[in-house]
């Protein structure tokens, strides 16, 4: 999955393919979030605070797994 580097104090890169959202955090951990609508991905990419958006709109809402 291609990932786009982002400017964030918590997130280093974000990818999206199908309905899977992939997030690489600055500490190196990588997570996949499943069944995420494209509108949520678009909102995340345009959010002024990606970490806040992820915390409020993705974490605790969509099933996830840690990749590494």
BAFI-3210 file (N, C-alpha, C; in Angstrom, 3 decimals, decimal comma, padded with zeros to 6 digits):
// residues 68
n [1|2|3|4|5|6|7|8|9|10|11|12|13|14|15|16|17|18|19|20|21|22|23|24|25|26|27|28|29|30|31|32|33|34|35|36|37|38|39|40|41|42|43|44|45|46|47|48|49|50|51|52|53|54|55|56|57|58|59|60|61|62|63|64|65|66|67|68]
n.u [000,854|000,625|001,917|001,414|003,448|002,885|002,388|002,610|002,476|002,257|001,753|003,324|002,892|000,251|-001,907|-004,247|-006,364|-008,729|-010,945|-009,324|-007,514|-004,295|-001,979|001,019|002,787|004,787|006,476|007,093|005,320|002,776|-000,469|-003,469|-006,704|-009,980|-012,644|-013,101|-014,708|-014,242|-014,755|-014,030|-011,285|-010,611|-011,339|-009,515|-007,083|-007,339|-007,597|-006,674|-005,394|-004,160|-003,771|-005,695|-008,046|-007,886|-008,047|-010,637|-012,399|-011,712|-010,232|-011,473|-013,775|-013,515|-012,573|-009,305|-005,842|-002,554|000,256|003,006]
n.v [-001,179|002,156|004,910|008,146|010,713|012,727|015,835|015,854|015,698|013,210|011,267|009,723|008,808|008,046|005,707|004,406|001,951|000,195|-000,364|-000,049|001,640|002,693|003,496|004,955|005,576|008,082|006,785|004,512|002,375|000,531|000,509|-001,036|-000,044|-001,166|-001,333|001,387|004,263|006,095|008,790|009,310|008,848|010,930|013,115|012,824|013,252|015,909|017,185|019,652|018,826|015,837|013,792|014,362|014,107|011,397|010,234|010,987|010,213|007,746|005,858|003,471|003,294|001,841|-001,490|-002,774|-003,686|-004,260|-003,945|-004,047]
n.w [000,000|-000,899|000,877|002,257|003,342|006,201|007,951|011,235|014,786|015,828|013,884|011,123|008,498|006,153|004,652|002,213|000,995|-000,842|001,620|003,725|006,111|006,669|009,138|010,054|012,903|014,564|016,308|015,008|014,980|013,248|012,027|010,846|009,986|009,583|007,117|006,710|005,638|002,555|002,880|005,506|005,414|003,613|005,198|007,286|005,949|005,256|007,637|010,065|012,402|012,442|014,307|016,293|014,795|014,059|016,608|017,397|015,345|014,287|015,958|018,203|016,788|014,398|013,562|014,189|013,595|014,790|012,776|012,989]
ca.u [000,000|001,358|001,630|001,749|003,981|002,059|002,952|001,855|003,342|002,022|001,604|004,323|002,401|-001,099|-002,243|-005,641|-006,591|-010,003|-011,522|-008,350|-006,712|-003,035|-001,374|002,327|003,011|006,167|007,277|007,371|004,251|001,954|-001,791|-004,504|-008,084|-010,759|-013,983|-013,134|-015,208|-013,352|-015,012|-013,253|-009,901|-010,497|-011,386|-008,240|-006,020|-007,520|-007,727|-005,521|-004,713|-004,424|-003,863|-007,007|-009,071|-007,783|-008,534|-012,076|-013,234|-011,274|-009,956|-012,666|-014,910|-013,240|-011,719|-007,929|-004,791|-001,199|001,006|004,343]
ca.v [000,000|003,423|005,767|009,550|011,368|013,834|016,676|015,613|015,409|011,837|010,376|010,017|008,522|007,500|005,070|003,967|001,072|-000,479|000,336|-000,186|002,813|002,319|004,645|004,761|006,584|008,549|005,817|003,390|001,383|000,566|-000,048|-001,042|000,117|-001,830|-000,858|002,840|004,914|007,060|010,125|009,434|009,025|012,297|014,018|012,703|013,866|017,364|017,718|020,419|017,979|014,456|012,990|014,606|013,512|009,950|009,881|011,210|009,672|006,422|004,980|003,104|003,188|000,809|-002,607|-002,521|-004,596|-003,697|-004,673|-004,296]
ca.w [000,000|-000,910|002,021|002,083|004,534|006,674|008,991|012,455|015,924|016,250|012,729|010,095|007,151|006,064|003,385|002,117|-000,152|-000,598|002,771|004,808|006,427|007,324|009,814|010,684|013,925|014,642|017,071|014,117|014,949|012,044|012,284|009,821|010,440|008,542|006,743|006,884|004,417|001,892|003,431|006,740|004,955|003,079|006,346|007,993|005,162|005,209|009,003|010,535|013,384|012,055|015,519|016,928|013,925|014,207|017,947|017,567|014,266|013,826|017,098|018,950|015,867|013,407|013,970|013,775|014,033|014,697|011,758|013,555]
c.u [000,897|000,941|002,140|002,280|003,102|002,800|002,083|002,841|003,248|002,060|002,638|003,807|001,032|-001,277|-003,691|-005,796|-007,819|-010,719|-010,602|-007,507|-005,470|-002,391|-000,038|002,546|004,486|007,059|007,579|006,278|003,333|000,639|-002,642|-005,854|-008,970|-012,149|-014,156|-013,636|-014,195|-013,544|-014,224|-011,774|-009,688|-010,486|-010,084|-007,137|-006,135|-007,609|-006,484|-004,718|-005,076|-004,575|-005,201|-008,129|-009,066|-008,372|-010,046|-012,943|-012,872|-011,055|-011,241|-013,902|-014,727|-012,313|-010,308|-007,032|-003,452|-000,409|002,417|004,457]
c.v [001,239|004,264|007,167|010,111|012,548|014,599|016,542|015,322|013,946|010,830|010,743|009,781|007,856|006,889|004,627|003,143|000,233|000,283|000,221|001,079|002,341|003,571|004,225|005,931|006,950|007,596|004,558|002,345|001,626|-000,144|-000,001|-000,925|-000,335|-001,227|000,636|003,471|005,918|008,459|010,356|009,612|010,446|013,324|014,008|013,435|015,388|018,004|018,512|019,658|016,533|013,555|013,139|013,979|011,996|009,511|009,988|010,496|008,251|005,460|004,726|002,961|002,012|-000,245|-002,366|-003,671|-003,900|-004,583|-004,973|-003,673]
c.w [000,000|000,273|001,744|003,391|004,904|007,758|010,233|013,582|016,347|015,100|011,670|008,681|007,227|004,685|003,398|000,853|000,126|000,492|003,982|004,927|007,173|007,880|010,416|011,645|013,984|015,432|016,261|014,056|013,755|012,330|011,030|010,510|009,286|008,356|006,987|005,586|003,852|002,460|004,719|006,399|004,437|004,209|007,119|007,250|005,124|006,594|009,397|011,591|013,077|013,278|016,215|016,115|014,079|015,544|018,052|016,535|013,834|014,998|017,886|018,086|014,920|013,979|013,436|014,169|013,880|013,748|012,250|014,926]
res [x|x|x|x|x|x|x|x|x|x|x|x|x|x|x|x|x|x|x|x|x|x|x|x|x|x|x|x|x|x|x|x|x|x|x|x|x|x|x|x|x|x|x|x|x|x|x|x|x|x|x|x|x|x|x|x|x|x|x|x|x|x|x|x|x|x|x|x]
***
